Amino acid sequence: MESGKGAEAGPSKGGVFGDDKEEAERTEKLRDHGVDVDVEESDDDDDKVAAAAGFVPGPLLSLKEQIEKDKEDDSLRRWKETLLGCLEGDLNGQMEPEVDFRSISIISDDFGEIITPLPVSDNQSSGVLFTLREGSQYQLKLTFSVLHNIVSGLTYSNSVWKGGLQVDQSKGMLGTFAPQREPYVHLLEEETTPSGALARGIYSAKLKFEDDDKRCHMELRYSFEIKKRGR
């Protein structure tokens, strides 16, 4: 269930790219043609890049444009399609990436998994989406598709209120994802509900997803309830 993790520029498939020398040559050729190829970097390298003054990113190109640049090189074009996780026939030239969230699930040992298709109906958004026991562990699971172009730096924030007061806020990075035919599945960090009489009751929450260009791909408002654990 972690197929969405670590997909920096599409799904990872061992043995696809050949030996290191050939991959390095192809990567360099891609960069010469204006294709952004992510490589694994340390936290220190990320800090240096973020701190670099005057950095101006290259122009945003549609995946169709990136692939068509090397149409005469059949080998490179096929390798690029594999790297990007898509086929030329699936592309429409749209510049902006789109994240289509299919469902959100709540997973807990108390009840297993409850799947809610997205977008939620008006009745679901105004009512309690799920109920948890106090002191129980749970995880949110997301199923989503990426369309048109690579979405870079997809993040989430989850804010929780009770009685009009904000009681919790969590943020995290999902990653960078390329379009592909199969949807991504991503588990958020496991959390534990609070315990005690004051913790019980109905909560409201807002779950928001943005990329590194501050495009909001989904904002979900929902409610849930924490009940006393039975003996």
Backbone as numpy.savetxt, mean C-alpha at the origin, in Angstrom:
# Nx Ny Nz CAx CAy CAz Cx Cy Cz
0.15 -14.14 3.15 -0.66 -12.94 3.15 0.18 -11.68 3.15
1.42 -11.79 2.82 2.29 -10.62 2.82 2.76 -10.30 1.42
1.90 -10.59 0.43 2.35 -10.38 -0.95 2.57 -8.93 -1.26
1.93 -8.00 -0.50 2.13 -6.59 -0.76 3.42 -6.05 -0.21
4.04 -6.78 0.72 5.25 -6.26 1.36 6.45 -6.42 0.45
7.29 -5.39 0.45 8.56 -5.48 -0.25 8.43 -5.37 -1.75
7.24 -5.00 -2.26 7.09 -4.87 -3.71 7.45 -3.47 -4.12
8.76 -3.21 -4.24 9.22 -1.86 -4.49 8.91 -1.36 -5.89
8.92 -2.24 -6.88 8.55 -1.84 -8.24 7.86 -2.99 -8.92
7.01 -3.67 -8.19 6.30 -4.82 -8.72 6.65 -6.05 -7.92
5.97 -7.16 -8.20 6.18 -8.37 -7.42 7.57 -8.94 -7.62
8.13 -9.47 -6.53 9.47 -10.06 -6.59 9.37 -11.50 -7.04
10.13 -11.86 -8.06 10.11 -13.22 -8.58 11.55 -13.66 -8.78
11.98 -14.65 -7.99 13.35 -15.10 -8.07 13.69 -15.70 -9.41
14.91 -15.43 -9.90 15.38 -16.04 -11.12 14.93 -15.39 -12.39
14.23 -14.28 -12.34 13.71 -13.64 -13.54 14.77 -12.81 -14.24
15.63 -12.16 -13.50 16.49 -11.12 -14.05 17.85 -11.63 -14.50
18.16 -12.90 -14.35 19.46 -13.40 -14.80 20.56 -13.09 -13.80
21.83 -13.06 -14.25 22.93 -12.83 -13.33 23.07 -11.36 -13.00
23.92 -11.07 -11.98 24.06 -9.71 -11.46 24.57 -8.75 -12.51
25.56 -9.20 -13.35 26.14 -8.31 -14.35 25.10 -7.89 -15.38
24.32 -8.88 -15.84 23.29 -8.58 -16.85 22.23 -7.65 -16.27
21.84 -7.90 -15.03 20.83 -7.05 -14.39 21.35 -5.62 -14.23
22.62 -5.48 -13.84 23.19 -4.15 -13.66 23.22 -3.38 -14.98
23.57 -4.09 -16.07 23.60 -3.42 -17.38 22.21 -2.97 -17.80
21.23 -3.83 -17.56 19.87 -3.48 -17.92 19.34 -2.34 -17.07
19.65 -2.37 -15.78 19.22 -1.30 -14.88 19.79 0.04 -15.32
21.08 0.03 -15.69 21.73 1.27 -16.14 21.07 1.77 -17.43
20.72 0.85 -18.31 20.09 1.26 -19.57 18.71 1.83 -19.31
17.99 1.24 -18.36 16.68 1.78 -17.99 16.79 3.20 -17.47
17.77 3.44 -16.64 17.95 4.79 -16.07 18.31 5.79 -17.16
19.10 5.36 -18.15 19.44 6.24 -19.27 18.20 6.64 -20.04
17.18 5.78 -20.02 15.93 6.08 -20.73 14.90 6.75 -19.83
15.29 7.14 -18.65 14.39 7.91 -17.79 13.48 7.07 -16.92
13.75 5.75 -16.77 12.91 4.89 -15.95 13.46 4.87 -14.53
12.58 5.09 -13.55 12.99 5.10 -12.16 13.03 3.67 -11.65
14.24 3.15 -11.38 14.41 1.80 -10.89 14.87 1.87 -9.45
14.03 1.35 -8.53 14.37 1.39 -7.12 15.39 0.32 -6.80
16.34 0.64 -5.93 17.29 -0.33 -5.40 17.23 -0.25 -3.89
17.65 -1.36 -3.26 17.58 -1.41 -1.81 18.65 -0.49 -1.23
18.20 0.38 -0.29 19.11 1.32 0.32 19.00 1.22 1.83
20.05 1.60 2.53 20.03 1.61 3.98 19.31 2.84 4.48
18.99 2.84 5.79 18.33 4.00 6.38 19.20 5.24 6.27
20.54 5.06 6.38 21.44 6.20 6.27 21.37 6.81 4.88
21.31 5.94 3.86 21.22 6.44 2.49 19.93 7.21 2.28
18.83 6.70 2.85 17.54 7.40 2.73 17.61 8.77 3.35
18.27 8.86 4.52 18.40 10.16 5.19 19.20 11.14 4.36
20.28 10.64 3.71 21.11 11.52 2.89 20.33 12.03 1.69
19.55 11.13 1.06 18.75 11.55 -0.09 17.72 12.58 0.32
17.04 12.32 1.46 16.01 13.24 1.91 16.58 14.60 2.26
17.85 14.61 2.72 18.46 15.87 3.14 19.13 16.62 2.00
19.22 16.01 0.84 19.91 16.65 -0.28 19.18 17.92 -0.71
19.87 19.04 -0.68 19.24 20.32 -1.01 19.10 20.47 -2.51
17.95 21.01 -2.91 17.75 21.32 -4.31 17.46 20.13 -5.20
17.14 18.97 -4.61 16.85 17.80 -5.43 15.54 18.01 -6.18
15.56 17.78 -7.48 14.36 17.91 -8.30 14.10 16.58 -8.98
12.98 15.89 -8.65 12.71 14.60 -9.28 12.43 14.75 -10.77
12.69 13.69 -11.52 12.44 13.71 -12.96 10.95 13.79 -13.25
10.60 14.11 -14.50 9.20 14.23 -14.87 8.48 12.89 -14.76
7.21 12.95 -14.36 6.40 11.75 -14.25 6.03 11.27 -15.65
6.37 10.01 -15.95 6.04 9.40 -17.24 5.06 8.27 -17.01
4.13 8.11 -17.94 3.23 6.97 -17.85 4.03 5.70 -18.14
3.55 4.57 -17.63 4.24 3.31 -17.90 4.24 2.99 -19.39
3.19 3.39 -20.06 3.12 3.15 -21.51 4.26 3.87 -22.21
4.54 5.13 -21.81 5.64 5.89 -22.41 6.98 5.23 -22.09
7.14 4.76 -20.84 8.40 4.15 -20.44 8.68 2.89 -21.25
7.66 2.08 -21.48 7.85 0.85 -22.24 8.07 1.15 -23.72
7.33 2.11 -24.27 7.44 2.41 -25.69 8.79 3.01 -26.06
9.53 3.56 -25.08 10.86 4.09 -25.36 11.80 3.00 -25.88
11.57 1.77 -25.50 12.45 0.68 -25.87 11.73 -0.36 -26.73
10.78 0.09 -27.51 9.99 -0.84 -28.31 10.85 -1.58 -29.32
11.95 -0.94 -29.77 12.81 -1.59 -30.76 13.69 -2.66 -30.12
13.84 -2.61 -28.79 14.65 -3.60 -28.07 13.70 -4.58 -27.39
13.38 -5.68 -28.08 12.36 -6.60 -27.59 12.74 -7.20 -26.24
14.03 -7.54 -26.06 14.49 -8.15 -24.82 14.32 -7.18 -23.64
14.75 -5.93 -23.84 14.64 -4.93 -22.77 13.18 -4.61 -22.48
12.34 -4.55 -23.53 10.93 -4.24 -23.33 10.26 -5.34 -22.48
10.55 -6.61 -22.79 9.95 -7.71 -22.03 10.44 -7.69 -20.59
11.76 -7.40 -20.41 12.30 -7.34 -19.06 11.65 -6.21 -18.26
11.41 -5.07 -18.93 10.80 -3.93 -18.26 9.35 -4.25 -17.85
8.62 -4.95 -18.73 7.26 -5.36 -18.40 7.26 -6.27 -17.17
8.25 -7.17 -17.10 8.35 -8.05 -15.94 8.67 -7.25 -14.68
9.60 -6.31 -14.80 9.99 -5.48 -13.66 8.83 -4.66 -13.15
8.03 -4.10 -14.07 6.92 -3.24 -13.67 5.68 -4.02 -13.30
5.66 -5.31 -13.55 4.54 -6.12 -13.14 3.31 -5.95 -13.99
3.45 -5.57 -15.26 2.29 -5.36 -16.11 2.65 -5.70 -17.54
1.63 -5.70 -18.39 1.82 -5.94 -19.81 1.42 -4.69 -20.58
2.05 -4.50 -21.73 1.79 -3.30 -22.51 0.31 -3.15 -22.85
-0.38 -4.28 -23.10 -1.79 -4.23 -23.46 -2.68 -3.73 -22.34
-2.18 -3.75 -21.08 -2.98 -3.30 -19.93 -2.88 -1.80 -19.72
-1.99 -1.10 -20.43 -1.71 0.29 -20.14 -2.52 1.21 -21.05
-2.92 2.38 -20.49 -3.73 3.31 -21.26 -3.10 4.69 -21.37
-1.87 4.85 -20.89 -1.19 6.13 -20.99 -1.52 7.11 -19.89
-2.36 6.74 -18.94 -2.70 7.65 -17.84 -1.48 7.89 -16.96
-1.25 9.13 -16.58 -0.07 9.49 -15.81 -0.21 9.18 -14.33
-1.36 9.53 -13.76 -1.54 9.43 -12.31 -1.85 8.00 -11.90
-1.18 7.49 -10.87 -1.52 6.15 -10.37 -2.86 6.18 -9.64
-3.50 5.05 -9.59 -4.77 4.92 -8.87 -4.73 3.66 -8.03
-5.11 3.79 -6.76 -5.18 2.64 -5.86 -6.65 2.33 -5.62
-7.06 1.14 -6.01 -8.46 0.72 -5.87 -8.55 -0.26 -4.72
-9.08 0.19 -3.58 -9.19 -0.67 -2.41 -10.41 -1.57 -2.56
-10.18 -2.88 -2.49 -11.23 -3.86 -2.72 -11.97 -4.23 -1.43
-11.21 -4.43 -0.34 -11.83 -4.85 0.91 -10.92 -4.53 2.09
-11.53 -4.47 3.26 -10.79 -4.35 4.52 -11.30 -5.45 5.44
-10.37 -6.13 6.09 -10.73 -7.24 6.97 -10.20 -6.97 8.37
-10.91 -7.48 9.37 -10.44 -7.46 10.75 -10.19 -8.90 11.15
-8.99 -9.19 11.65 -8.60 -10.56 12.02 -8.35 -10.59 13.52
-9.00 -11.50 14.21 -8.84 -11.63 15.66 -9.05 -13.09 16.05
-8.35 -13.53 17.09 -8.55 -14.90 17.59 -9.95 -15.10 18.14
-10.63 -14.00 18.49 -11.98 -14.11 19.06 -13.00 -14.60 18.05
-12.84 -14.18 16.77 -13.87 -14.52 15.79 -13.30 -14.90 14.42
-12.01 -14.96 14.27 -11.43 -15.30 12.97 -11.26 -14.06 12.11
-11.90 -14.02 10.94 -11.76 -12.89 10.03 -13.13 -12.42 9.55
-13.33 -11.11 9.61 -14.53 -10.49 9.08 -14.11 -9.61 7.90
-14.65 -9.89 6.72 -14.29 -9.17 5.50 -15.39 -8.19 5.14
-15.00 -6.92 4.92 -15.94 -5.89 4.50 -15.54 -5.37 3.13
-16.37 -5.60 2.10 -16.05 -5.06 0.77 -16.05 -3.53 0.80
-15.20 -2.94 -0.05 -15.12 -1.49 -0.16 -15.59 -1.05 -1.55
-16.23 0.15 -1.64 -16.54 1.07 -0.54 -17.68 0.54 0.31
-17.72 0.97 1.59 -18.77 0.52 2.49 -20.07 1.24 2.16
-21.17 0.60 2.47 -22.48 1.20 2.24 -22.76 2.26 3.31
-23.77 3.08 3.09 -24.14 4.11 4.06 -24.53 3.49 5.39
-25.22 2.36 5.36 -25.62 1.69 6.61 -24.42 1.20 7.39
-23.40 0.68 6.69 -22.21 0.19 7.37 -21.39 1.32 7.97
-21.25 2.44 7.24 -20.43 3.55 7.72 -21.06 4.24 8.92
-22.39 4.19 9.04 -23.06 4.83 10.18 -23.22 3.88 11.36
-23.01 2.58 11.14 -23.13 1.61 12.22 -21.78 1.08 12.65
-21.81 0.09 13.56 -20.59 -0.53 14.07 -20.09 -1.55 13.04
-18.85 -1.36 12.60 -18.28 -2.22 11.56 -17.84 -3.57 12.13
-17.30 -3.56 13.36 -16.90 -4.80 14.01 -16.85 -4.59 15.52
-16.87 -5.69 16.27 -16.83 -5.65 17.73 -15.65 -6.50 18.22
-14.89 -5.94 19.17 -13.74 -6.63 19.73 -13.91 -6.78 21.24
-13.25 -7.78 21.80 -13.21 -7.95 23.25 -12.04 -7.15 23.82
-12.19 -6.66 25.03 -11.10 -5.92 25.67 -9.89 -6.84 25.85
-8.70 -6.26 25.68 -7.47 -7.02 25.85 -7.21 -8.05 24.77
-7.86 -7.92 23.62 -7.67 -8.89 22.54 -6.76 -8.32 21.46
-6.07 -9.21 20.76 -5.19 -8.81 19.68 -5.94 -8.87 18.35
-5.62 -7.93 17.46 -6.29 -7.89 16.17 -5.38 -7.25 15.13
-5.70 -7.49 13.87 -4.99 -6.88 12.74 -5.99 -6.48 11.67
-5.67 -5.40 10.97 -6.43 -5.01 9.79 -5.71 -5.53 8.55
-6.47 -6.09 7.63 -5.91 -6.60 6.38 -6.55 -5.86 5.20
-5.71 -5.39 4.29 -6.17 -4.63 3.14 -5.96 -5.42 1.86
-6.94 -5.35 0.97 -6.80 -5.91 -0.37 -7.03 -4.78 -1.36
-6.05 -4.54 -2.24 -6.15 -3.40 -3.15 -5.43 -3.69 -4.46
-5.82 -2.95 -5.48 -5.18 -3.03 -6.79 -4.57 -1.67 -7.13
-3.49 -1.70 -7.91 -2.84 -0.48 -8.38 -3.02 -0.41 -9.89
-3.46 0.76 -10.37 -3.78 0.94 -11.78 -2.96 2.07 -12.38
-2.68 1.98 -13.69 -2.16 3.04 -14.55 -0.67 3.32 -14.39
-0.17 3.46 -13.17 1.23 3.83 -12.98 1.69 3.37 -11.60
3.00 3.46 -11.34 3.54 3.07 -10.05 3.10 4.07 -8.99
2.58 3.56 -7.86 2.27 4.42 -6.73 3.44 4.34 -5.76
3.99 5.48 -5.42 5.23 5.54 -4.64 4.94 6.01 -3.22
5.51 5.29 -2.25 5.43 5.71 -0.85 4.02 5.74 -0.31
3.25 4.67 -0.52 1.88 4.63 -0.01 1.90 4.46 1.51
1.26 5.38 2.21 1.23 5.37 3.67 -0.21 5.32 4.16
-0.36 4.96 5.44 -1.69 4.98 6.06 -1.62 5.72 7.40
-2.73 6.30 7.79 -2.88 6.86 9.13 -4.26 6.46 9.64
-4.32 6.05 10.90 -5.57 5.60 11.51 -5.78 6.37 12.80
-6.79 7.22 12.83 -7.09 8.04 14.00 -8.36 7.52 14.66
-8.36 7.45 16.02 -9.47 6.86 16.76 -9.96 7.85 17.82
-11.29 7.99 17.93 -11.91 8.87 18.92 -12.90 8.09 19.76
-13.07 8.54 21.01 -14.11 8.00 21.90 -14.70 9.16 22.69
-15.99 9.32 22.55 -16.67 10.42 23.24 -16.18 11.78 22.79
-15.79 11.92 21.53 -15.32 13.20 20.99 -13.87 13.50 21.26
-13.15 12.65 21.99 -11.73 12.86 22.29 -10.88 11.85 21.52
-9.79 12.34 20.92 -8.90 11.44 20.21 -8.10 10.63 21.22
-8.17 9.30 21.08 -7.52 8.42 22.04 -6.36 7.63 21.44
-6.24 7.64 20.11 -5.15 6.88 19.51 -4.92 7.37 18.08
-3.67 7.27 17.63 -3.34 7.54 16.24 -2.12 6.71 15.86
-2.23 6.00 14.75 -1.12 5.19 14.26 -0.87 5.53 12.80
0.41 5.45 12.41 0.81 5.73 11.03 1.81 4.67 10.60
1.87 4.44 9.30 2.81 3.45 8.81 2.99 3.52 7.30
4.03 2.86 6.82 4.34 2.81 5.40 3.94 1.46 4.84
3.17 1.47 3.75 2.84 0.24 3.04 3.92 -0.09 2.00
4.39 0.94 1.26 5.45 0.71 0.29 5.14 1.31 -1.06
5.90 0.88 -2.06 5.76 1.33 -3.44 5.31 0.14 -4.28
4.28 0.35 -5.10 3.65 -0.77 -5.80 3.44 -0.43 -7.28
3.70 -1.40 -8.13 3.46 -1.26 -9.57 2.12 -1.90 -9.93
1.53 -1.47 -11.04 0.31 -2.14 -11.49 0.56 -3.62 -11.74
-0.41 -4.44 -11.38 -0.35 -5.85 -11.70 -1.78 -6.39 -11.74
-1.93 -7.55 -12.38 -3.28 -8.09 -12.57 -3.87 -8.63 -11.28
-3.05 -9.22 -10.43 -3.54 -9.75 -9.16 -3.50 -8.65 -8.09
-4.53 -8.58 -7.21 -4.52 -7.55 -6.16 -3.44 -7.82 -5.12
-3.00 -6.77 -4.47 -2.07 -6.87 -3.35 -2.86 -7.15 -2.07
-2.23 -7.87 -1.14 -2.81 -8.11 0.19 -1.77 -7.67 1.21
-2.19 -6.82 2.14 -1.23 -6.25 3.09 -1.83 -6.25 4.49
-1.06 -6.74 5.46 -1.46 -6.74 6.86 -0.84 -5.56 7.58
-1.66 -4.81 8.31 -1.13 -3.74 9.15 -0.60 -4.34 10.45
0.07 -3.51 11.23 0.67 -3.97 12.47 -0.39 -4.52 13.43
-0.03 -5.60 14.13 -0.94 -6.17 15.13 -1.08 -5.21 16.31
-2.30 -5.06 16.81 -2.57 -4.18 17.94 -3.38 -4.91 18.99
-3.41 -4.35 20.21 -4.16 -4.92 21.32 -5.15 -3.90 21.85
-6.39 -4.30 22.00 -7.40 -3.38 22.52 -7.15 -3.11 24.01
-7.49 -1.92 24.49 -7.33 -1.62 25.92 -8.32 -2.42 26.76
-8.05 -2.48 28.06 -8.90 -3.21 28.99 -9.41 -2.28 30.08
-10.49 -2.69 30.74 -11.04 -1.91 31.84 -12.37 -1.27 31.47
-13.09 -0.83 32.49 -14.43 -0.28 32.29 -14.41 0.95 31.39
-13.37 1.80 31.52 -13.31 3.02 30.72 -13.02 2.72 29.25
-12.43 1.56 28.97 -12.08 1.23 27.59 -13.27 0.69 26.80
-14.30 0.23 27.50 -15.44 -0.36 26.80 -16.32 0.72 26.21
-16.93 0.38 25.08 -17.82 1.35 24.45 -17.60 1.40 22.95
-18.22 2.41 22.32 -18.16 2.56 20.87 -17.15 3.65 20.50
-16.33 3.35 19.53 -15.29 4.25 19.04 -15.58 4.63 17.58
-15.16 5.81 17.20 -15.18 6.22 15.79 -13.75 6.35 15.31
-13.54 6.11 14.03 -12.17 6.10 13.50 -12.16 6.59 12.05
-10.98 7.05 11.63 -10.77 7.48 10.24 -9.46 6.87 9.75
-9.56 6.08 8.68 -8.40 5.44 8.07 -8.15 6.11 6.73
-6.92 6.63 6.55 -6.60 7.43 5.35 -5.33 6.91 4.70
-5.33 6.90 3.36 -4.17 6.43 2.59 -3.71 7.51 1.63
-2.41 7.84 1.68 -1.82 8.84 0.81 -0.51 8.31 0.24
-0.12 8.85 -0.95 1.19 8.51 -1.48 2.16 9.66 -1.21
3.40 9.55 -1.71 4.40 10.57 -1.38 4.18 11.88 -2.13
3.21 11.92 -3.04 2.80 13.18 -3.67 1.57 13.76 -3.00
1.21 13.20 -1.82 0.07 13.66 -1.02 -1.27 13.46 -1.72
-1.31 12.51 -2.67 -2.61 12.12 -3.25 -3.33 11.22 -2.27
-4.57 11.54 -1.95 -5.38 10.70 -1.07 -6.09 9.66 -1.92
-5.81 8.38 -1.66 -6.40 7.31 -2.44 -7.63 6.70 -1.78
-7.77 6.88 -0.48 -9.00 6.46 0.19 -9.05 7.08 1.58
-10.24 7.45 2.01 -10.48 7.90 3.38 -11.73 7.18 3.87
-11.55 6.32 4.85 -12.65 5.49 5.36 -12.96 5.89 6.79
-14.21 6.28 7.02 -14.70 6.55 8.38 -15.55 5.37 8.83
-15.27 4.87 10.03 -15.99 3.68 10.51 -16.09 3.73 12.03
-16.90 2.85 12.58 -17.07 2.73 14.03 -16.86 1.28 14.45
-16.37 1.09 15.65 -16.24 -0.25 16.21 -16.51 -0.20 17.70
-16.71 -1.37 18.30 -17.07 -1.44 19.71 -16.12 -2.37 20.45
-15.79 -2.00 21.68 -15.01 -2.88 22.56 -15.93 -3.31 23.70
-16.06 -4.62 23.88 -16.93 -5.18 24.91 -16.13 -5.89 25.98
-16.79 -6.11 27.09 -16.17 -6.83 28.20 -15.90 -8.27 27.80
-14.72 -8.76 28.20 -14.37 -10.14 27.87 -15.16 -11.08 28.77
-15.84 -12.04 28.15 -16.63 -13.01 28.91 -15.75 -14.04 29.57
-16.26 -14.64 30.61 -15.51 -15.66 31.31 -15.74 -17.02 30.68
